[in-house]
Amino acid sequence: DVHPQLRTRGVPGTHEWAWLQRTLDAVRAGVTRLNLPVFDKGRDDRRGTVDVEARRLILEGWCLGVTTQPESQLRQPCNTLEAAEDSDGRWRRYVNEQIRSHYEPLWRQVDFWVHLRVPSFAQVVAWRTQQEQQLPPEQRMSEIEILRFIQHYERITRHTLAELPGQVDYLLPVDRHHNISRIIERNDRG
């Protein structure tokens, strides 16, 4: 209802952040039996849930730790998708507000951060193309579809690459072959 770009799942504002909050609250309260979603990459959607026993959670995700951008950084489109389909900036301002209102409060509850740092945004496109090849042929996106899809995450990715390294406990640069090149401990996290 907010913007057509939100049909593409994955950017802040399209996750079930309230479910994550309830799960974090449950773990902090000592609950060990959890009902968690199962994600199906081929369908790009949830595929039901699974009951698990856990005392700790490991959160993983592309947008994990993303922070808001100043309004001045939202004014100009960062790619052709934003220029053509979000020329007024409504979508990117909505995503930014979702980060501020719902995601940043969740991030403050994370006890320990490890950031797997991609070499560049161009590598993200290459890796997404590789991931598609692991899906059944009928679920794969074409090269054009991949390029359009990944533009939804370009702004967040570039911002995260600039901001997240100073906020984590461990920074692990990953080379283009998916190898961790070194481990950098960040003792100065606030």
C-alpha positions, 0 to 999 in steps of 0.5 A: 500500500505504501509503494510498489517497490515494497513488493520486492521482499528484503529491504527494511519494511518488508520483514516481520520485525515484530516477530523477531522482537517477540523472539528476542524477548522470549530468549531473554526471558529464558524461553527455549522452545521457539517457532521460527520462519523457514525461508525459501530462496527460490520462492523468495518467501517464507515456507512455513515455520519450524519449532526449535530448541535454543538458548541463543540465536545467531541472526544472519541477513543482508540488512542486519545492522543497517542504519538510517541515512541522513535526509541529504543522502536520500535526495538523489537516486543511487541507480536507475531503479530509484531514478525511474521508479522512485523519482520522488524518494517516497520508497527510500524515505519509507525504508529509512524510516522503517530502519529508524523505527523498527530495525535500529531498536532491534540492533541495540539488543544484539550482544555480539556482531561479526560482519562478513565484508564483501569486497564491493557492490559489483561482487554482490551482483556476481554472487547473486548470479551464482546463487541463482544457478543453484536454484531449480531452472524454473525459479531462476531469474534472468540476468536482467531480472537479477540486475533489477532485483539487486538495485533494491539493495544497492543503497543499503549495501553501499551505506552498510559498507561505509558505516558498519565496520566501525560498529562490529566486534569482528570484521571479516573481509571476504575475497571474491572467492568467498574466502575470509582474508583476515579477522579484525577485532574491533575493541572500540565498539561503543 
